[in-house]
């Protein structure tokens, strides 16, 4: 993502992606959007569309 968006190599020591994912999460919540972005430990992030997120809430 970092290379494709900003055009340079990603320094794993920075939390730049974490910060921007946090911004997007807050914007989704503020808009009342049921979709979410999950953290997948050791991998990165996963976008969960609203319909799948609703199914998860109904199953739990």
mmCIF file as Biopython writes it, N, C-alpha, C and O atoms, coordinates in Angstrom:
data_model
#
loop_
_atom_site.group_PDB
_atom_site.id
_atom_site.type_symbol
_atom_site.label_atom_id
_atom_site.label_alt_id
_atom_site.label_comp_id
_atom_site.label_asym_id
_atom_site.label_entity_id
_atom_site.label_seq_id
_atom_site.pdbx_PDB_ins_code
_atom_site.Cartn_x
_atom_site.Cartn_y
_atom_site.Cartn_z
_atom_site.occupancy
_atom_site.B_iso_or_equiv
_atom_site.auth_seq_id
_atom_site.auth_asym_id
_atom_site.pdbx_PDB_model_num
ATOM 1   N N  . UNK A ? 1  ? 0.837   -1.193  0.000  1.0 0.0 1  A 1 
ATOM 2   C CA . UNK A ? 1  ? 0.000   0.000   0.000  1.0 0.0 1  A 1 
ATOM 3   C C  . UNK A ? 1  ? 0.878   1.252   0.000  1.0 0.0 1  A 1 
ATOM 4   O O  . UNK A ? 1  ? 0.669   2.176   -0.786 1.0 0.0 1  A 1 
ATOM 5   N N  . UNK A ? 2  ? 1.840   1.260   0.875  1.0 0.0 2  A 1 
ATOM 6   C CA . UNK A ? 2  ? 2.701   2.439   1.000  1.0 0.0 2  A 1 
ATOM 7   C C  . UNK A ? 2  ? 3.403   2.752   -0.313 1.0 0.0 2  A 1 
ATOM 8   O O  . UNK A ? 2  ? 3.428   3.904   -0.746 1.0 0.0 2  A 1 
ATOM 9   N N  . UNK A ? 3  ? 3.965   1.745   -0.940 1.0 0.0 3  A 1 
ATOM 10  C CA . UNK A ? 3  ? 4.678   1.951   -2.204 1.0 0.0 3  A 1 
ATOM 11  C C  . UNK A ? 3  ? 3.718   2.417   -3.290 1.0 0.0 3  A 1 
ATOM 12  O O  . UNK A ? 3  ? 4.036   3.330   -4.052 1.0 0.0 3  A 1 
ATOM 13  N N  . UNK A ? 4  ? 2.547   1.795   -3.361 1.0 0.0 4  A 1 
ATOM 14  C CA . UNK A ? 4  ? 1.590   2.131   -4.414 1.0 0.0 4  A 1 
ATOM 15  C C  . UNK A ? 4  ? 0.975   3.518   -4.228 1.0 0.0 4  A 1 
ATOM 16  O O  . UNK A ? 4  ? 0.695   4.208   -5.209 1.0 0.0 4  A 1 
ATOM 17  N N  . UNK A ? 5  ? 0.766   3.924   -2.991 1.0 0.0 5  A 1 
ATOM 18  C CA . UNK A ? 5  ? 0.140   5.220   -2.737 1.0 0.0 5  A 1 
ATOM 19  C C  . UNK A ? 5  ? 1.158   6.352   -2.747 1.0 0.0 5  A 1 
ATOM 20  O O  . UNK A ? 5  ? 0.955   7.368   -3.412 1.0 0.0 5  A 1 
ATOM 21  N N  . UNK A ? 6  ? 2.251   6.179   -2.011 1.0 0.0 6  A 1 
ATOM 22  C CA . UNK A ? 6  ? 3.215   7.265   -1.866 1.0 0.0 6  A 1 
ATOM 23  C C  . UNK A ? 6  ? 4.437   7.124   -2.768 1.0 0.0 6  A 1 
ATOM 24  O O  . UNK A ? 6  ? 5.243   8.049   -2.867 1.0 0.0 6  A 1 
ATOM 25  N N  . UNK A ? 7  ? 4.580   5.971   -3.426 1.0 0.0 7  A 1 
ATOM 26  C CA . UNK A ? 7  ? 5.636   5.804   -4.413 1.0 0.0 7  A 1 
ATOM 27  C C  . UNK A ? 7  ? 7.030   5.560   -3.869 1.0 0.0 7  A 1 
ATOM 28  O O  . UNK A ? 7  ? 8.008   5.721   -4.598 1.0 0.0 7  A 1 
ATOM 29  N N  . UNK A ? 8  ? 7.144   5.180   -2.619 1.0 0.0 8  A 1 
ATOM 30  C CA . UNK A ? 8  ? 8.468   4.852   -2.104 1.0 0.0 8  A 1 
ATOM 31  C C  . UNK A ? 8  ? 8.389   3.697   -1.124 1.0 0.0 8  A 1 
ATOM 32  O O  . UNK A ? 8  ? 7.311   3.291   -0.690 1.0 0.0 8  A 1 
ATOM 33  N N  . UNK A ? 9  ? 9.542   3.192   -0.795 1.0 0.0 9  A 1 
ATOM 34  C CA . UNK A ? 9  ? 9.634   2.024   0.073  1.0 0.0 9  A 1 
ATOM 35  C C  . UNK A ? 9  ? 9.141   2.321   1.482  1.0 0.0 9  A 1 
ATOM 36  O O  . UNK A ? 9  ? 9.372   3.409   2.011  1.0 0.0 9  A 1 
ATOM 37  N N  . UNK A ? 10 ? 8.475   1.373   2.075  1.0 0.0 10 A 1 
ATOM 38  C CA . UNK A ? 10 ? 7.893   1.528   3.406  1.0 0.0 10 A 1 
ATOM 39  C C  . UNK A ? 10 ? 8.903   1.182   4.488  1.0 0.0 10 A 1 
ATOM 40  O O  . UNK A ? 10 ? 9.549   0.135   4.432  1.0 0.0 10 A 1 
ATOM 41  N N  . UNK A ? 11 ? 9.036   2.054   5.461  1.0 0.0 11 A 1 
ATOM 42  C CA . UNK A ? 11 ? 9.882   1.804   6.624  1.0 0.0 11 A 1 
ATOM 43  C C  . UNK A ? 11 ? 9.010   1.147   7.692  1.0 0.0 11 A 1 
ATOM 44  O O  . UNK A ? 11 ? 8.114   1.790   8.238  1.0 0.0 11 A 1 
ATOM 45  N N  . UNK A ? 12 ? 9.260   -0.104  7.988  1.0 0.0 12 A 1 
ATOM 46  C CA . UNK A ? 12 ? 8.429   -0.838  8.956  1.0 0.0 12 A 1 
ATOM 47  C C  . UNK A ? 12 ? 8.479   -0.235  10.359 1.0 0.0 12 A 1 
ATOM 48  O O  . UNK A ? 12 ? 7.649   -0.568  11.205 1.0 0.0 12 A 1 
ATOM 49  N N  . UNK A ? 13 ? 9.428   0.630   10.606 1.0 0.0 13 A 1 
ATOM 50  C CA . UNK A ? 13 ? 9.543   1.257   11.914 1.0 0.0 13 A 1 
ATOM 51  C C  . UNK A ? 13 ? 8.576   2.411   12.119 1.0 0.0 13 A 1 
ATOM 52  O O  . UNK A ? 13 ? 8.470   2.937   13.227 1.0 0.0 13 A 1 
ATOM 53  N N  . UNK A ? 14 ? 7.877   2.810   11.083 1.0 0.0 14 A 1 
ATOM 54  C CA . UNK A ? 14 ? 6.943   3.923   11.191 1.0 0.0 14 A 1 
ATOM 55  C C  . UNK A ? 14 ? 5.519   3.411   11.395 1.0 0.0 14 A 1 
ATOM 56  O O  . UNK A ? 14 ? 5.194   2.285   11.020 1.0 0.0 14 A 1 
ATOM 57  N N  . UNK A ? 15 ? 4.689   4.240   11.986 1.0 0.0 15 A 1 
ATOM 58  C CA . UNK A ? 15 ? 3.289   3.862   12.188 1.0 0.0 15 A 1 
ATOM 59  C C  . UNK A ? 15 ? 2.367   4.642   11.252 1.0 0.0 15 A 1 
ATOM 60  O O  . UNK A ? 15 ? 1.183   4.811   11.545 1.0 0.0 15 A 1 
ATOM 61  N N  . UNK A ? 16 ? 2.893   5.108   10.151 1.0 0.0 16 A 1 
ATOM 62  C CA . UNK A ? 16 ? 2.131   5.927   9.209  1.0 0.0 16 A 1 
ATOM 63  C C  . UNK A ? 16 ? 0.850   5.232   8.743  1.0 0.0 16 A 1 
ATOM 64  O O  . UNK A ? 16 ? -0.219  5.842   8.739  1.0 0.0 16 A 1 
ATOM 65  N N  . UNK A ? 17 ? 0.952   3.985   8.360  1.0 0.0 17 A 1 
ATOM 66  C CA . UNK A ? 17 ? -0.231  3.258   7.891  1.0 0.0 17 A 1 
ATOM 67  C C  . UNK A ? 17 ? -1.237  3.105   9.035  1.0 0.0 17 A 1 
ATOM 68  O O  . UNK A ? 17 ? -2.438  3.276   8.826  1.0 0.0 17 A 1 
ATOM 69  N N  . UNK A ? 18 ? -0.762  2.789   10.231 1.0 0.0 18 A 1 
ATOM 70  C CA . UNK A ? 18 ? -1.652  2.648   11.388 1.0 0.0 18 A 1 
ATOM 71  C C  . UNK A ? 18 ? -2.438  3.933   11.634 1.0 0.0 18 A 1 
ATOM 72  O O  . UNK A ? 18 ? -3.637  3.895   11.909 1.0 0.0 18 A 1 
ATOM 73  N N  . UNK A ? 19 ? -1.758  5.057   11.532 1.0 0.0 19 A 1 
ATOM 74  C CA . UNK A ? 19 ? -2.403  6.352   11.750 1.0 0.0 19 A 1 
ATOM 75  C C  . UNK A ? 19 ? -3.510  6.581   10.723 1.0 0.0 19 A 1 
ATOM 76  O O  . UNK A ? 19 ? -4.619  6.976   11.082 1.0 0.0 19 A 1 
ATOM 77  N N  . UNK A ? 20 ? -3.214  6.335   9.460  1.0 0.0 20 A 1 
ATOM 78  C CA . UNK A ? 20 ? -4.216  6.568   8.420  1.0 0.0 20 A 1 
ATOM 79  C C  . UNK A ? 20 ? -5.365  5.570   8.482  1.0 0.0 20 A 1 
ATOM 80  O O  . UNK A ? 20 ? -6.505  5.923   8.182  1.0 0.0 20 A 1 
ATOM 81  N N  . UNK A ? 21 ? -5.082  4.341   8.862  1.0 0.0 21 A 1 
ATOM 82  C CA . UNK A ? 21 ? -6.163  3.370   9.048  1.0 0.0 21 A 1 
ATOM 83  C C  . UNK A ? 21 ? -7.069  3.847   10.187 1.0 0.0 21 A 1 
ATOM 84  O O  . UNK A ? 21 ? -8.290  3.714   10.105 1.0 0.0 21 A 1 
ATOM 85  N N  . UNK A ? 22 ? -6.484  4.392   11.229 1.0 0.0 22 A 1 
ATOM 86  C CA . UNK A ? 22 ? -7.277  4.955   12.326 1.0 0.0 22 A 1 
ATOM 87  C C  . UNK A ? 22 ? -8.174  6.086   11.855 1.0 0.0 22 A 1 
ATOM 88  O O  . UNK A ? 22 ? -9.334  6.170   12.260 1.0 0.0 22 A 1 
ATOM 89  N N  . UNK A ? 23 ? -7.643  6.964   10.996 1.0 0.0 23 A 1 
ATOM 90  C CA . UNK A ? 23 ? -8.456  8.051   10.436 1.0 0.0 23 A 1 
ATOM 91  C C  . UNK A ? 23 ? -9.649  7.493   9.665  1.0 0.0 23 A 1 
ATOM 92  O O  . UNK A ? 23 ? -10.776 7.962   9.818  1.0 0.0 23 A 1 
ATOM 93  N N  . UNK A ? 24 ? -9.387  6.490   8.840  1.0 0.0 24 A 1 
ATOM 94  C CA . UNK A ? 24 ? -10.460 5.900   8.029  1.0 0.0 24 A 1 
ATOM 95  C C  . UNK A ? 24 ? -11.490 5.222   8.929  1.0 0.0 24 A 1 
ATOM 96  O O  . UNK A ? 24 ? -12.692 5.344   8.694  1.0 0.0 24 A 1 
ATOM 97  N N  . UNK A ? 25 ? -11.032 4.513   9.951  1.0 0.0 25 A 1 
ATOM 98  C CA . UNK A ? 25 ? -11.967 3.871   10.887 1.0 0.0 25 A 1 
ATOM 99  C C  . UNK A ? 25 ? -12.879 4.906   11.542 1.0 0.0 25 A 1 
ATOM 100 O O  . UNK A ? 25 ? -14.088 4.696   11.635 1.0 0.0 25 A 1 
ATOM 101 N N  . UNK A ? 26 ? -12.308 6.017   11.994 1.0 0.0 26 A 1 
ATOM 102 C CA . UNK A ? 26 ? -13.117 7.063   12.633 1.0 0.0 26 A 1 
ATOM 103 C C  . UNK A ? 26 ? -14.107 7.675   11.649 1.0 0.0 26 A 1 
ATOM 104 O O  . UNK A ? 26 ? -15.244 7.970   12.017 1.0 0.0 26 A 1 
ATOM 105 N N  . UNK A ? 27 ? -13.690 7.867   10.415 1.0 0.0 27 A 1 
ATOM 106 C CA . UNK A ? 27 ? -14.594 8.430   9.410  1.0 0.0 27 A 1 
ATOM 107 C C  . UNK A ? 27 ? -15.737 7.470   9.106  1.0 0.0 27 A 1 
ATOM 108 O O  . UNK A ? 27 ? -16.881 7.899   8.954  1.0 0.0 27 A 1 
ATOM 109 N N  . UNK A ? 28 ? -15.442 6.184   9.018  1.0 0.0 28 A 1 
ATOM 110 C CA . UNK A ? 28 ? -16.499 5.193   8.802  1.0 0.0 28 A 1 
ATOM 111 C C  . UNK A ? 28 ? -17.502 5.226   9.954  1.0 0.0 28 A 1 
ATOM 112 O O  . UNK A ? 28 ? -18.713 5.219   9.732  1.0 0.0 28 A 1 
ATOM 113 N N  . UNK A ? 29 ? -16.996 5.262   11.174 1.0 0.0 29 A 1 
ATOM 114 C CA . UNK A ? 29 ? -17.873 5.284   12.350 1.0 0.0 29 A 1 
ATOM 115 C C  . UNK A ? 29 ? -18.705 6.563   12.394 1.0 0.0 29 A 1 
ATOM 116 O O  . UNK A ? 29 ? -19.901 6.514   12.683 1.0 0.0 29 A 1 
ATOM 117 N N  . UNK A ? 30 ? -18.086 7.699   12.113 1.0 0.0 30 A 1 
ATOM 118 C CA . UNK A ? 30 ? -18.801 8.977   12.150 1.0 0.0 30 A 1 
ATOM 119 C C  . UNK A ? 30 ? -19.908 9.036   11.104 1.0 0.0 30 A 1 
ATOM 120 O O  . UNK A ? 30 ? -20.926 9.701   11.296 1.0 0.0 30 A 1 
ATOM 121 N N  . UNK A ? 31 ? -19.697 8.334   9.997  1.0 0.0 31 A 1 
ATOM 122 C CA . UNK A ? 31 ? -20.692 8.314   8.927  1.0 0.0 31 A 1 
ATOM 123 C C  . UNK A ? 31 ? -21.781 7.274   9.189  1.0 0.0 31 A 1 
ATOM 124 O O  . UNK A ? 31 ? -22.733 7.156   8.418  1.0 0.0 31 A 1 
ATOM 125 N N  . UNK A ? 32 ? -21.634 6.523   10.278 1.0 0.0 32 A 1 
ATOM 126 C CA . UNK A ? 32 ? -22.614 5.492   10.595 1.0 0.0 32 A 1 
ATOM 127 C C  . UNK A ? 32 ? -22.497 4.272   9.701  1.0 0.0 32 A 1 
ATOM 128 O O  . UNK A ? 32 ? -23.440 3.493   9.570  1.0 0.0 32 A 1 
ATOM 129 N N  . UNK A ? 33 ? -21.353 4.115   9.097  1.0 0.0 33 A 1 
ATOM 130 C CA . UNK A ? 33 ? -21.116 3.006   8.173  1.0 0.0 33 A 1 
ATOM 131 C C  . UNK A ? 33 ? -20.878 1.716   8.954  1.0 0.0 33 A 1 
ATOM 132 O O  . UNK A ? 33 ? -20.095 1.696   9.904  1.0 0.0 33 A 1 
ATOM 133 N N  . UNK A ? 34 ? -21.544 0.653   8.557  1.0 0.0 34 A 1 
ATOM 134 C CA . UNK A ? 34 ? -21.391 -0.631  9.243  1.0 0.0 34 A 1 
ATOM 135 C C  . UNK A ? 34 ? -20.120 -1.363  8.822  1.0 0.0 34 A 1 
ATOM 136 O O  . UNK A ? 34 ? -19.674 -2.274  9.518  1.0 0.0 34 A 1 
ATOM 137 N N  . UNK A ? 35 ? -19.538 -0.977  7.696  1.0 0.0 35 A 1 
ATOM 138 C CA . UNK A ? 35 ? -18.290 -1.610  7.255  1.0 0.0 35 A 1 
ATOM 139 C C  . UNK A ? 35 ? -17.191 -1.282  8.255  1.0 0.0 35 A 1 
ATOM 140 O O  . UNK A ? 35 ? -17.255 -0.276  8.961  1.0 0.0 35 A 1 
ATOM 141 N N  . UNK A ? 36 ? -16.187 -2.144  8.302  1.0 0.0 36 A 1 
ATOM 142 C CA . UNK A ? 36 ? -15.089 -1.881  9.232  1.0 0.0 36 A 1 
ATOM 143 C C  . UNK A ? 36 ? -13.768 -2.371  8.654  1.0 0.0 36 A 1 
ATOM 144 O O  . UNK A ? 36 ? -13.731 -3.117  7.676  1.0 0.0 36 A 1 
ATOM 145 N N  . UNK A ? 37 ? -12.700 -1.935  9.280  1.0 0.0 37 A 1 
ATOM 146 C CA . UNK A ? 37 ? -11.358 -2.379  8.917  1.0 0.0 37 A 1 
ATOM 147 C C  . UNK A ? 37 ? -10.811 -3.127  10.126 1.0 0.0 37 A 1 
ATOM 148 O O  . UNK A ? 37 ? -10.657 -2.558  11.206 1.0 0.0 37 A 1 
ATOM 149 N N  . UNK A ? 38 ? -10.521 -4.401  9.930  1.0 0.0 38 A 1 
ATOM 150 C CA . UNK A ? 38 ? -9.991  -5.229  11.009 1.0 0.0 38 A 1 
ATOM 151 C C  . UNK A ? 38 ? -8.478  -5.306  10.908 1.0 0.0 38 A 1 
ATOM 152 O O  . UNK A ? 38 ? -7.912  -5.287  9.815  1.0 0.0 38 A 1 
ATOM 153 N N  . UNK A ? 39 ? -7.837  -5.393  12.053 1.0 0.0 39 A 1 
ATOM 154 C CA . UNK A ? 39 ? -6.404  -5.647  12.095 1.0 0.0 39 A 1 
ATOM 155 C C  . UNK A ? 39 ? -6.200  -7.152  12.079 1.0 0.0 39 A 1 
ATOM 156 O O  . UNK A ? 39 ? -6.786  -7.874  12.885 1.0 0.0 39 A 1 
ATOM 157 N N  . UNK A ? 40 ? -5.374  -7.620  11.167 1.0 0.0 40 A 1 
ATOM 158 C CA . UNK A ? 40 ? -5.024  -9.039  11.091 1.0 0.0 40 A 1 
ATOM 159 C C  . UNK A ? 40 ? -3.572  -9.137  11.537 1.0 0.0 40 A 1 
ATOM 160 O O  . UNK A ? 40 ? -2.652  -8.809  10.787 1.0 0.0 40 A 1 
ATOM 161 N N  . UNK A ? 41 ? -3.389  -9.584  12.743 1.0 0.0 41 A 1 
ATOM 162 C CA . UNK A ? 41 ? -2.056  -9.602  13.350 1.0 0.0 41 A 1 
ATOM 163 C C  . UNK A ? 41 ? -1.055  -10.380 12.498 1.0 0.0 41 A 1 
ATOM 164 O O  . UNK A ? 41 ? -1.317  -11.504 12.070 1.0 0.0 41 A 1 
ATOM 165 N N  . UNK A ? 42 ? 0.082   -9.762  12.267 1.0 0.0 42 A 1 
ATOM 166 C CA . UNK A ? 42 ? 1.142   -10.386 11.492 1.0 0.0 42 A 1 
ATOM 167 C C  . UNK A ? 42 ? 0.948   -10.304 9.989  1.0 0.0 42 A 1 
ATOM 168 O O  . UNK A ? 42 ? 1.817   -10.723 9.225  1.0 0.0 42 A 1 
ATOM 169 N N  . UNK A ? 43 ? -0.200  -9.759  9.556  1.0 0.0 43 A 1 
ATOM 170 C CA . UNK A ? 43 ? -0.507  -9.685  8.128  1.0 0.0 43 A 1 
ATOM 171 C C  . UNK A ? 43 ? -0.740  -8.247  7.693  1.0 0.0 43 A 1 
ATOM 172 O O  . UNK A ? 43 ? -0.107  -7.768  6.752  1.0 0.0 43 A 1 
ATOM 173 N N  . UNK A ? 44 ? -1.645  -7.560  8.374  1.0 0.0 44 A 1 
ATOM 174 C CA . UNK A ? 44 ? -1.988  -6.190  7.992  1.0 0.0 44 A 1 
ATOM 175 C C  . UNK A ? 44 ? -3.422  -5.874  8.358  1.0 0.0 44 A 1 
ATOM 176 O O  . UNK A ? 44 ? -3.820  -5.991  9.517  1.0 0.0 44 A 1 
ATOM 177 N N  . UNK A ? 45 ? -4.190  -5.475  7.369  1.0 0.0 45 A 1 
ATOM 178 C CA . UNK A ? 45 ? -5.569  -5.063  7.601  1.0 0.0 45 A 1 
ATOM 179 C C  . UNK A ? 45 ? -6.494  -5.775  6.641  1.0 0.0 45 A 1 
ATOM 180 O O  . UNK A ? 45 ? -6.088  -6.237  5.575  1.0 0.0 45 A 1 
ATOM 181 N N  . UNK A ? 46 ? -7.756  -5.850  7.049  1.0 0.0 46 A 1 
ATOM 182 C CA . UNK A ? 46 ? -8.784  -6.486  6.225  1.0 0.0 46 A 1 
ATOM 183 C C  . UNK A ? 46 ? -10.022 -5.611  6.249  1.0 0.0 46 A 1 
ATOM 184 O O  . UNK A ? 46 ? -10.516 -5.253  7.318  1.0 0.0 46 A 1 
ATOM 185 N N  . UNK A ? 47 ? -10.524 -5.266  5.073  1.0 0.0 47 A 1 
ATOM 186 C CA . UNK A ? 47 ? -11.766 -4.507  4.957  1.0 0.0 47 A 1 
ATOM 187 C C  . UNK A ? 47 ? -12.931 -5.481  5.054  1.0 0.0 47 A 1 
ATOM 188 O O  . UNK A ? 47 ? -12.967 -6.485  4.343  1.0 0.0 47 A 1 
ATOM 189 N N  . UNK A ? 48 ? -13.877 -5.188  5.927  1.0 0.0 48 A 1 
ATOM 190 C CA . UNK A ? 48 ? -15.063 -6.022  6.095  1.0 0.0 48 A 1 
ATOM 191 C C  . UNK A ? 48 ? -16.260 -5.205  5.626  1.0 0.0 48 A 1 
ATOM 192 O O  . UNK A ? 48 ? -16.645 -4.239  6.285  1.0 0.0 48 A 1 
ATOM 193 N N  . UNK A ? 49 ? -16.856 -5.581  4.490  1.0 0.0 49 A 1 
ATOM 194 C CA . UNK A ? 49 ? -18.010 -4.842  3.976  1.0 0.0 49 A 1 
ATOM 195 C C  . UNK A ? 49 ? -19.175 -4.862  4.965  1.0 0.0 49 A 1 
ATOM 196 O O  . UNK A ? 49 ? -19.249 -5.734  5.830  1.0 0.0 49 A 1 
ATOM 197 N N  . UNK A ? 50 ? -20.065 -3.910  4.832  1.0 0.0 50 A 1 
ATOM 198 C CA . UNK A ? 50 ? -21.185 -3.751  5.764  1.0 0.0 50 A 1 
ATOM 199 C C  . UNK A ? 50 ? -22.024 -5.017  5.884  1.0 0.0 50 A 1 
ATOM 200 O O  . UNK A ? 50 ? -22.418 -5.388  6.990  1.0 0.0 50 A 1 
ATOM 201 N N  . UNK A ? 51 ? -22.304 -5.683  4.772  1.0 0.0 51 A 1 
ATOM 202 C CA . UNK A ? 51 ? -23.155 -6.876  4.848  1.0 0.0 51 A 1 
ATOM 203 C C  . UNK A ? 51 ? -22.475 -8.004  5.624  1.0 0.0 51 A 1 
ATOM 204 O O  . UNK A ? 51 ? -23.139 -8.726  6.368  1.0 0.0 51 A 1 
ATOM 205 N N  . UNK A ? 52 ? -21.184 -8.161  5.462  1.0 0.0 52 A 1 
ATOM 206 C CA . UNK A ? 52 ? -20.446 -9.187  6.207  1.0 0.0 52 A 1 
ATOM 207 C C  . UNK A ? 52 ? -20.343 -8.808  7.685  1.0 0.0 52 A 1 
ATOM 208 O O  . UNK A ? 52 ? -20.444 -9.670  8.559  1.0 0.0 52 A 1 
ATOM 209 N N  . UNK A ? 53 ? -20.142 -7.528  7.960  1.0 0.0 53 A 1 
ATOM 210 C CA . UNK A ? 53 ? -20.064 -7.065  9.348  1.0 0.0 53 A 1 
ATOM 211 C C  . UNK A ? 53 ? -21.395 -7.311  10.056 1.0 0.0 53 A 1 
ATOM 212 O O  . UNK A ? 53 ? -21.416 -7.696  11.225 1.0 0.0 53 A 1 
ATOM 213 N N  . UNK A ? 54 ? -22.503 -7.090  9.350  1.0 0.0 54 A 1 
ATOM 214 C CA . UNK A ? 54 ? -23.830 -7.325  9.930  1.0 0.0 54 A 1 
ATOM 215 C C  . UNK A ? 54 ? -24.031 -8.807  10.220 1.0 0.0 54 A 1 
ATOM 216 O O  . UNK A ? 54 ? -24.602 -9.164  11.250 1.0 0.0 54 A 1 
ATOM 217 N N  . UNK A ? 55 ? -23.566 -9.673  9.320  1.0 0.0 55 A 1 
ATOM 218 C CA . UNK A ? 55 ? -23.665 -11.118 9.545  1.0 0.0 55 A 1 
ATOM 219 C C  . UNK A ? 55 ? -22.879 -11.519 10.787 1.0 0.0 55 A 1 
ATOM 220 O O  . UNK A ? 55 ? -23.343 -12.334 11.585 1.0 0.0 55 A 1 
ATOM 221 N N  . UNK A ? 56 ? -21.682 -10.944 10.951 1.0 0.0 56 A 1 
ATOM 222 C CA . UNK A ? 56 ? -20.854 -11.245 12.123 1.0 0.0 56 A 1 
ATOM 223 C C  . UNK A ? 56 ? -21.568 -10.845 13.406 1.0 0.0 56 A 1 
ATOM 224 O O  . UNK A ? 56 ? -21.525 -11.577 14.395 1.0 0.0 56 A 1 
ATOM 225 N N  . UNK A ? 57 ? -22.226 -9.687  13.398 1.0 0.0 57 A 1 
ATOM 226 C CA . UNK A ? 57 ? -22.945 -9.227  14.592 1.0 0.0 57 A 1 
ATOM 227 C C  . UNK A ? 57 ? -24.123 -10.144 14.898 1.0 0.0 57 A 1 
ATOM 228 O O  . UNK A ? 57 ? -24.417 -10.407 16.064 1.0 0.0 57 A 1 
ATOM 229 N N  . UNK A ? 58 ? -24.796 -10.629 13.866 1.0 0.0 58 A 1 
ATOM 230 C CA . UNK A ? 58 ? -25.955 -11.500 14.068 1.0 0.0 58 A 1 
ATOM 231 C C  . UNK A ? 58 ? -25.554 -12.895 14.533 1.0 0.0 58 A 1 
ATOM 232 O O  . UNK A ? 58 ? -26.316 -13.559 15.236 1.0 0.0 58 A 1 
ATOM 233 N N  . UNK A ? 59 ? -24.358 -13.343 14.142 1.0 0.0 59 A 1 
ATOM 234 C CA . UNK A ? 59 ? -23.882 -14.670 14.543 1.0 0.0 59 A 1 
ATOM 235 C C  . UNK A ? 59 ? -23.355 -14.684 15.973 1.0 0.0 59 A 1 
ATOM 236 O O  . UNK A ? 59 ? -23.374 -15.719 16.639 1.0 0.0 59 A 1 
ATOM 237 N N  . UNK A ? 60 ? -22.883 -13.525 16.441 1.0 0.0 60 A 1 
ATOM 238 C CA . UNK A ? 60 ? -22.200 -13.463 17.725 1.0 0.0 60 A 1 
ATOM 239 C C  . UNK A ? 60 ? -23.094 -13.320 18.858 1.0 0.0 60 A 1 
ATOM 240 O O  . UNK A ? 60 ? -22.639 -13.255 20.000 1.0 0.0 60 A 1 
#
